[in-house]
Amino acid sequence: QVQLVESGGGSVQAGGSLRLSCAASGDIGTSYFMAWFRQTPGKEREGLAAIYSGGRKPYTADSVKDRFTISQDAGKSTLYLQMNNLKPEDTAMYYCAAGGPSRWAVLNPKNYNYWGQGTQVTVSS
């Protein structure tokens, strides 16, 4: 049973930083992506960044690549998302995901089988 548990969300003022963590447990497999997504009410889930178990260069969405950095601990059991210079439009529920690879693009939610419960990030102006 794969479990993903996010933490680190909260409220911050614009320009501030947060680091999200995702603790993974269970057997995800030997070849997979782990990724961060976010979603606001009424909108589709947006892929932010992903990292491959095989250690290739991370994928980061153009919309956040200058401010967000994905990383993983050496044991690959914890995924991080460092978010700097946060803006009010970054306010969303942030989700950790694991799965793939598949025919879907890396930052397409359809690539992922496992999801955490989410952690809320609120950025005030």
C-alpha positions as a printed NumPy array, in Angstrom:
array([[  0.   ,   0.   ,   0.   ],
       [  1.586,   3.263,  -1.138],
       [  1.074,   6.259,   1.105],
       [  2.046,   9.845,   0.376],
       [  1.76 ,  12.393,   3.161],
       [  2.363,  16.085,   2.476],
       [  3.336,  18.683,   5.031],
       [  4.76 ,  22.17 ,   5.174],
       [  1.884,  24.193,   3.826],
       [  0.633,  27.291,   5.562],
       [  0.061,  30.991,   5.238],
       [  2.773,  33.332,   4.087],
       [  3.04 ,  36.866,   2.782],
       [  3.902,  37.584,  -0.817],
       [  7.635,  37.323,  -1.394],
       [  8.023,  34.693,   1.271],
       [  9.12 ,  31.07 ,   1.006],
       [  7.824,  27.673,   1.99 ],
       [  9.201,  24.177,   1.685],
       [  6.725,  21.377,   1.191],
       [  7.576,  17.809,   2.093],
       [  6.044,  14.539,   0.978],
       [  6.815,  11.391,   2.925],
       [  6.419,   8.285,   0.789],
       [  5.971,   4.74 ,   2.039],
       [  5.101,   1.447,   0.396],
       [  6.26 ,  -0.088,  -2.853],
       [  5.907,   2.446,  -5.657],
       [  8.012,   0.349,  -7.982],
       [ 11.485,   0.567,  -9.426],
       [ 10.858,   3.063, -12.208],
       [  8.567,   5.96 , -11.438],
       [  8.124,   9.691, -11.226],
       [  7.297,  11.698,  -8.146],
       [  5.748,  15.068,  -8.677],
       [  4.051,  18.1  ,  -7.223],
       [  0.73 ,  19.439,  -8.424],
       [ -1.567,  22.186,  -7.256],
       [ -5.23 ,  22.881,  -7.644],
       [ -7.641,  25.702,  -6.899],
       [-11.431,  25.315,  -6.82 ],
       [-12.951,  25.073, -10.263],
       [ -9.63 ,  24.646, -12.023],
       [ -7.755,  21.638, -13.349],
       [ -4.892,  20.181, -11.401],
       [ -1.65 ,  21.856, -12.526],
       [  1.631,  19.975, -12.736],
       [  4.522,  21.917, -11.203],
       [  7.567,  19.686, -11.106],
       [  8.579,  16.048, -11.296],
       [ 11.624,  13.957, -10.592],
       [ 12.427,  10.499, -11.937],
       [ 13.546,   7.589,  -9.784],
       [ 16.432,   6.983, -12.168],
       [ 17.961,  10.332, -11.323],
       [ 17.561,  12.352, -14.505],
       [ 17.245,  16.107, -14.496],
       [ 13.986,  17.211, -12.868],
       [ 11.114,  18.537, -14.929],
       [  9.726,  21.915, -13.872],
       [  6.821,  23.822, -15.385],
       [  7.785,  27.061, -17.119],
       [  5.28 ,  28.929, -14.958],
       [  7.26 ,  28.266, -11.78 ],
       [ 10.759,  27.227, -12.879],
       [ 12.395,  30.437, -11.669],
       [ 10.888,  30.124,  -8.191],
       [ 10.161,  26.463,  -7.39 ],
       [ 12.677,  23.639,  -6.997],
       [ 11.896,  19.958,  -6.615],
       [ 14.272,  17.654,  -4.819],
       [ 14.399,  14.309,  -3.091],
       [ 16.359,  12.958,  -0.156],
       [ 19.088,  10.412,  -0.792],
       [ 16.858,   7.537,   0.286],
       [ 14.127,   8.736,  -2.092],
       [ 11.569,   8.457,   0.671],
       [ 10.892,  12.178,   0.978],
       [ 10.088,  14.603,  -1.81 ],
       [ 10.457,  18.341,  -1.387],
       [  9.251,  21.451,  -3.134],
       [ 11.103,  24.632,  -2.278],
       [  8.948,  27.614,  -3.167],
       [ 10.496,  31.079,  -3.175],
       [  9.135,  34.531,  -3.944],
       [  5.604,  33.315,  -3.45 ],
       [  2.766,  35.245,  -5.052],
       [ -0.938,  35.418,  -4.184],
       [ -1.675,  33.414,  -7.345],
       [  0.304,  30.532,  -5.84 ],
       [ -2.505,  30.054,  -3.326],
       [ -3.79 ,  26.516,  -3.83 ],
       [ -3.931,  23.018,  -2.449],
       [ -0.636,  21.316,  -3.21 ],
       [ -0.465,  17.588,  -3.858],
       [  2.317,  15.052,  -4.022],
       [  1.954,  12.233,  -6.552],
       [  3.776,   9.114,  -7.667],
       [  3.451,   6.926, -10.728],
       [  4.364,   6.462, -14.355],
       [  6.166,   6.365, -16.598],
       [  3.346,   6.126, -19.085],
       [  2.273,   7.506, -22.417],
       [  1.15 ,  10.704, -20.705],
       [  3.382,  13.752, -20.349],
       [  5.365,  13.893, -17.146],
       [  3.329,  16.738, -15.665],
       [ -0.026,  15.33 , -16.755],
       [ -2.   ,  14.114, -13.719],
       [ -2.985,  11.001, -15.708],
       [  0.607,   9.826, -15.372],
       [  0.149,   9.288, -11.622],
       [ -1.489,   6.464,  -9.693],
       [ -0.863,   7.591,  -6.149],
       [ -1.778,  10.895,  -4.517],
       [ -1.413,  12.485,  -1.131],
       [ -4.199,  14.256,   0.683],
       [ -2.815,  17.699,  -0.06 ],
       [ -1.482,  20.619,   1.933],
       [ -2.896,  24.132,   1.673],
       [ -0.701,  27.074,   0.741],
       [ -2.121,  30.558,   1.167],
       [ -0.183,  33.617,   0.043],
       [ -1.433,  37.032,   1.077],
       [ -0.561,  40.299,  -0.612]])
